[in-house]
């Protein structure tokens, strides 16, 4: 009998540990679980879950194109970060999770990330750098206009072209804003999820920003060939919720 009890006890512990090994930020009664989304999907809270904490990283802005010899595209701004806690949810209801994918098009703004609706919580995408047909295109000035959340951190500014193309701004994260690009050197993302922007280039298409939300650099057309700007990196969304039973969803 003691042997059976021991086996059952160890099976329970194994099940408990397994249940908390994936997507668990704490342990014990009322443990916090999370799910990270790298693409648009849905999330459905289980029984007993009535609130969620949500973090959103938007995509970074694209670098501007360069047309004609001597043109330098501007760098894109880094993506923004927002967070809200205690958002009300209903168990069994599917909620849309929209993740800002990398944008297409020279100088395009990064795509937004949000949860449920764009009026609930939203991180607006980083702005795109200026296209240039002659001289140096302006770097994008980062903005949090339109962002909704309790905590809002701004991506870094892109830089203007010079001898090379403009560089991308750093992506924001939970620890603070992304840093600004300077001349042809990228802005750094935060250590808490924000990606670095891309460095400026010479006589080349622009480089892409790093995940999450790093801004793309502009193109540089020293030989007269049109050079496209680089893409800003995509964003992500993390949904966190509190469970009501020991070790179970």
Secondary structure by P-SEA (a helix, b strand, c coil): caaaaaaaaaaaaaaaaaaaccccccccccccccccccccbbbbbccccccbbbbbbbbbbbbbbbccccbbbbbbbbbbbbbbccccccccbbbbbbbbcccccccccbbbbbccccccbbbbcbbbbbbbcccbbbcbbbbcccccccbbbbbbbbbbbccccbbbbbbbcccbbbbbbcccbbbbcccccbbbbbcccccccbbbbcccbbbbbbbbcccccbbbbbbcbbbbbbbbbbbcccccc
